[in-house]
Amino acid sequence: MVDQEQLQRLVAKWTADSDGYRAEAQRLELNDRSRHATSIAMLEASAQAIDRCVLQIKTLGRF
């Protein structure tokens, strides 16, 4: 049979594991947010570059 001390150790371990998993999940969530923000910034930069190219083509077509 399990005594009180063993139960306390198991509960402490499970709590620590749970806290560790929660911290890892939060870290991964922040990484996802950062990755999404980077992707959005890259898409915006690409769109601006395309806009500049279109503007240059239009400008060259006028000459």
Helices and strands as residue ranges (DSSP letters): H 4-61
